[in-house]
């Protein structure tokens, strides 16, 4: 005679628990608002550096100007990364933004999901790392001179970290590709069965 066990919760208790778990995604909203505040800090930093550049444009050498401009590009790329995390993360993990038909809707938002977001973030991190590495290479001529910002070991480690970022992004993209290929294969088998 099979043993029947009574469920620990009735359906209404399970619905309340499911609603609580699903509703917990709204706890991320203060985190995204905090990232918007961080974005404001980056706007302030950008303006401060731009005013510094404009105020000393005639006295700075070409290398100094190039380093400051690369710093400005770095701030913009970090700001782009913040926008991707704020908009894409909110859309993926909290709630739809309902921007259909909005003239300023980013084109990538139409097909954003956790997988796409991971790849976009990895590419943004590689871009930021590239700017830092370029700044380091520009200053590499000062290696060994007293007061140099970087050492040979520092340049080597920055390069290794950058290559690691690239390999990580390639790994993420490959795993994502395998997932899509597997899903397409399952769909094809399912279509054949019907």
N, C-alpha and C positions, 0 to 999 in steps of 0.2 A: 504494500500500500504506500503510494508516494506521500512524502511528508510535505505539507504546505506550510509555508511560513508567512506570517502577516507582515506586510511592508512596514518599516519603521515610521514612515510618514504617510499621511494621506495625500491625495492629489493637491489639495489647497496648500499644504505645507511645502510641497515640492515646488509649486508655482511661486510661492513667496520667496523661497530660497533661490530659485532660478532668476527671479526678478531682482533680488538683492545682488547676486553675482553679476548679472548683466548690467545693472545700474552702477556697479562699482567703476565702470569705465569713466564715469564723470569725475572721478577723483583725479584724472589726468589734466583736467581743465586748468587748475592753478599752475601746473607745470608748464603748459603751453603759454599761459599768460606771463609766467616768469621768463620764458624765452623771448617774448615780445619786449619785455623790459631790457633784456640783454641786447636785443637788436637796437634799442634806443641808445644804449651805451656805445655800441659800435658806430652808430651814426655820429654821436658826439666825438668819438675818437677819430673818425674819418675827417670831420670838419676841422678838428684841431690840427691834424697833420697837414691838411690842405692849406690852412692859413699859415702854418709854419713854412711850408714849401713856398707859397706865394711871397711871404715876407722876406725870404732869403734867396729867392730865385737868382738874383744877380751875383750873390756872393758864393753860392754853392758851385762845386765842380760837377762835371757830367756824372761821375760815379755816385756822388751824394744824391743828386737829383734822381738817378735811376733807382737807387735803393729806397728812396722815399716813395717814388711812384710804385715800385713793387710792393711796398708796405701798404699803399692805398688799395692796390689790386687784391692783396691778401685780405684786407678788411672787407672788401666787396664780396670776395669768394666765401668768406666765413658767413657774411650776411646772407648770401644765397643759400648756403647750407642751412642756416637757421630757418629761412622761409620754407625750404623743402621739408624740414622736420616739423615745423609748426603746422603748415597747411596739409602736407601729406600725412603726417602722423594723426592729426585730428580727424581728417577724412577717413583714414584707414581704421583707427582704433577707437574713436569716440562717436562721431556722428557725421552724417552727410552734411556738406556745406550748402547744398542745393544752389549751385551757381550756374546751372544749365541755362544757356542763352546769354549769360553775362559777357559783355564784350571783352573784359579783361581776364577771363578765366584762363589760367595757364593750360596749354595744350596737353601737358603730361598728366594733368589731374583727371582727364577722362579715363585713363587706364591705370590709375595708381592702385597698387595693392602692396602688401608687406614685401613681396619679392622685388617688385619694381623699385620700391623705396630703398631697399637694401643696396641695390646696384647703383642707384642714383647717389646715395650717400657715399658709397665706396668711391665712386668717380669724383665726387666733390672733395673728399679727403685727399685723393691722389693729386687733384689740382692744387689744393692748399699746400700740400707737401712739396709739390714741384716749385711753387713760388718761393717757399723757404729754402729749398735746395739751390735755386737760381741765385737768391740773395747771398747764400753761403759761397757759391762758386765765384760770384763777383768779388767778394771780399777775400777769396783764397789767395790772391796775390800778396796779402799781408801776412801770410802764415810765417811763423818764426820771428816776426818783428815784435818788439816789445809793445804791449798794448793791443795786440791783435785779438779780435773777438772770438776767433775759432782756433782750434789746434788741428793737427792732421788727424788725430784720433776722432775728434768731433765731426770733421767732414766725412770721415769713413763711416761713422755710426749713422749720420744723417742719411748717407747714401744707402746703407744697408736697410734702414727703417723704410726709406722710400720704396726700395725694391720689394720689401716685405708687404707694403701696402698694395703695390701692383699685383703681386702674386695672390694676395688675399682676395682682391677684386676679381681676378681671373678665376679663382676657386669658387667664389660666390656665383659668378656668371655661369660657370660650368655646371655646378650643382643645380642651378635654376633651369638650365637647358635640359639636364637629365630629367628633372621633374616634369617639364613641359612635354618632353618626348614620351615619357612614361604615361602621362595623362592622355596624349594623343593616341598612343598605342591601345590603351584601355578603351577609348571611345571607338576606335576602329573595330576592335574585337566585339564590342557591344553592338555596334551597327551590323556586323556580319551575323551575329546570333539572331537578330530580329529580321 
